């Protein structure tokens, strides 16, 4: 289970780094907002799947 969390966090870091470069190179505010919303959804889903206590 710990290895799953590590790989998921590594994938999140890679996604954020890639989208950061895209947003910086394009330089549009609406694209940066859309990327931020998308990353927020990804972080929320990651939290629900990996770090929420199981019942």
C-alpha positions in Angstrom: 0.0 0.0 0.0 2.8 2.4 0.7 4.3 1.8 -2.7 1.0 2.7 -4.3 0.9 6.0 -2.5 4.5 6.8 -3.4 3.8 6.1 -7.1 0.6 8.1 -7.0 2.4 11.1 -5.5 5.2 10.8 -8.0 2.7 10.8 -10.8 1.0 13.9 -9.3 4.4 15.7 -9.1 5.1 14.8 -12.8 1.7 16.0 -13.9 2.0 19.3 -12.0 5.5 19.9 -13.4 4.4 19.2 -16.9 1.3 21.5 -16.6 3.4 24.2 -14.9 5.7 24.3 -18.0 2.7 24.4 -20.3 1.1 27.3 -18.4 4.3 29.2 -18.1 5.2 28.9 -21.8 1.7 29.7 -23.1 1.2 32.5 -20.6 -2.6 32.8 -20.7 -4.6 33.4 -17.5 -7.6 31.4 -18.5 -5.3 28.4 -19.2 -3.6 28.7 -15.9 -7.0 28.8 -14.1 -8.2 25.7 -16.0 -5.0 23.9 -15.1 -5.3 24.9 -11.4 -8.9 23.6 -11.3 -7.8 20.4 -13.0 -5.0 19.9 -10.5 -7.4 20.6 -7.6 -9.7 17.8 -8.9 -6.7 15.4 -9.2 -5.5 16.2 -5.7 -9.0 15.7 -4.3 -9.4 12.3 -6.1 -5.9 11.3 -4.9 -6.9 12.2 -1.3 -10.1 10.2 -1.5 -8.5 7.1 -3.0 -5.3 6.9 -1.0 -5.4 8.8 2.2 -9.0 8.4 3.4 -9.6 5.9 6.2 -11.2 2.7 5.1 -14.5 1.8 6.9 
